[in-house]
Amino acid sequence: MSARTLKLPATESAEIESPRSPSQEIETARLGLMQNNARNAETRYPEWMDLKTVTRYAAVSERTIREWIHRATSPLPAVRVGTKILVNRSVFNEWLKLHPLSPANTVDVAAIAKQIITELAG
């Protein structure tokens, strides 16, 4: 089989872009997706969300949201309007940023267990 060559017409003002690496292409696509997701979240979710909407927004159970609202320290801010509990989307996002996941290896389980045993025995 012979290989065929396709000749494209030359354009007078053709600009040649510098080639981009695959990692640059991936990063550009990822940034575009993140910006789209942020815009979609703003249009899909109202500023004040009831518990069912918060569960969809955060992808956690209603029980988890209620536990966050009733935490003894640093609870999730919420308001009650009649029988509904409402959470402000912007406040929720800020609250999440203030509560990052702590890696398990930063918690000294042995020390906690020893303290509990000492308190129960004492």
Secondary structure as a PSIPRED ss2 file (coil, helix, strand):
# PSIPRED VFORMAT (PSIPRED V4.0)

   1 M C   1.000  0.000  0.000
   2 S C   1.000  0.000  0.000
   3 A C   1.000  0.000  0.000
   4 R C   1.000  0.000  0.000
   5 T C   1.000  0.000  0.000
   6 L C   1.000  0.000  0.000
   7 K C   1.000  0.000  0.000
   8 L C   1.000  0.000  0.000
   9 P C   1.000  0.000  0.000
  10 A C   1.000  0.000  0.000
  11 T C   1.000  0.000  0.000
  12 E C   1.000  0.000  0.000
  13 S C   1.000  0.000  0.000
  14 A C   1.000  0.000  0.000
  15 E C   1.000  0.000  0.000
  16 I C   1.000  0.000  0.000
  17 E C   1.000  0.000  0.000
  18 S C   1.000  0.000  0.000
  19 P C   1.000  0.000  0.000
  20 R C   1.000  0.000  0.000
  21 S C   1.000  0.000  0.000
  22 P H   0.000  1.000  0.000
  23 S H   0.000  1.000  0.000
  24 Q H   0.000  1.000  0.000
  25 E H   0.000  1.000  0.000
  26 I H   0.000  1.000  0.000
  27 E H   0.000  1.000  0.000
  28 T H   0.000  1.000  0.000
  29 A H   0.000  1.000  0.000
  30 R H   0.000  1.000  0.000
  31 L H   0.000  1.000  0.000
  32 G H   0.000  1.000  0.000
  33 L H   0.000  1.000  0.000
  34 M H   0.000  1.000  0.000
  35 Q H   0.000  1.000  0.000
  36 N H   0.000  1.000  0.000
  37 N H   0.000  1.000  0.000
  38 A H   0.000  1.000  0.000
  39 R H   0.000  1.000  0.000
  40 N H   0.000  1.000  0.000
  41 A H   0.000  1.000  0.000
  42 E H   0.000  1.000  0.000
  43 T H   0.000  1.000  0.000
  44 R H   0.000  1.000  0.000
  45 Y C   1.000  0.000  0.000
  46 P C   1.000  0.000  0.000
  47 E C   1.000  0.000  0.000
  48 W E   0.000  0.000  1.000
  49 M E   0.000  0.000  1.000
  50 D E   0.000  0.000  1.000
  51 L H   0.000  1.000  0.000
  52 K H   0.000  1.000  0.000
  53 T H   0.000  1.000  0.000
  54 V H   0.000  1.000  0.000
  55 T H   0.000  1.000  0.000
  56 R H   0.000  1.000  0.000
  57 Y H   0.000  1.000  0.000
  58 A H   0.000  1.000  0.000
  59 A C   1.000  0.000  0.000
  60 V C   1.000  0.000  0.000
  61 S C   1.000  0.000  0.000
  62 E H   0.000  1.000  0.000
  63 R H   0.000  1.000  0.000
  64 T H   0.000  1.000  0.000
  65 I H   0.000  1.000  0.000
  66 R H   0.000  1.000  0.000
  67 E H   0.000  1.000  0.000
  68 W H   0.000  1.000  0.000
  69 I H   0.000  1.000  0.000
  70 H C   1.000  0.000  0.000
  71 R C   1.000  0.000  0.000
  72 A C   1.000  0.000  0.000
  73 T C   1.000  0.000  0.000
  74 S C   1.000  0.000  0.000
  75 P C   1.000  0.000  0.000
  76 L C   1.000  0.000  0.000
  77 P C   1.000  0.000  0.000
  78 A C   1.000  0.000  0.000
  79 V E   0.000  0.000  1.000
  80 R E   0.000  0.000  1.000
  81 V E   0.000  0.000  1.000
  82 G C   1.000  0.000  0.000
  83 T C   1.000  0.000  0.000
  84 K E   0.000  0.000  1.000
  85 I E   0.000  0.000  1.000
  86 L E   0.000  0.000  1.000
  87 V E   0.000  0.000  1.000
  88 N E   0.000  0.000  1.000
  89 R H   0.000  1.000  0.000
  90 S H   0.000  1.000  0.000
  91 V H   0.000  1.000  0.000
  92 F H   0.000  1.000  0.000
  93 N H   0.000  1.000  0.000
  94 E H   0.000  1.000  0.000
  95 W H   0.000  1.000  0.000
  96 L H   0.000  1.000  0.000
  97 K H   0.000  1.000  0.000
  98 L C   1.000  0.000  0.000
  99 H C   1.000  0.000  0.000
 100 P C   1.000  0.000  0.000
 101 L C   1.000  0.000  0.000
 102 S C   1.000  0.000  0.000
 103 P C   1.000  0.000  0.000
 104 A H   0.000  1.000  0.000
 105 N H   0.000  1.000  0.000
 106 T H   0.000  1.000  0.000
 107 V C   1.000  0.000  0.000
 108 D C   1.000  0.000  0.000
 109 V H   0.000  1.000  0.000
 110 A H   0.000  1.000  0.000
 111 A H   0.000  1.000  0.000
 112 I H   0.000  1.000  0.000
 113 A H   0.000  1.000  0.000
 114 K H   0.000  1.000  0.000
 115 Q H   0.000  1.000  0.000
 116 I H   0.000  1.000  0.000
 117 I H   0.000  1.000  0.000
 118 T H   0.000  1.000  0.000
 119 E H   0.000  1.000  0.000
 120 L H   0.000  1.000  0.000
 121 A H   0.000  1.000  0.000
 122 G C   1.000  0.000  0.000
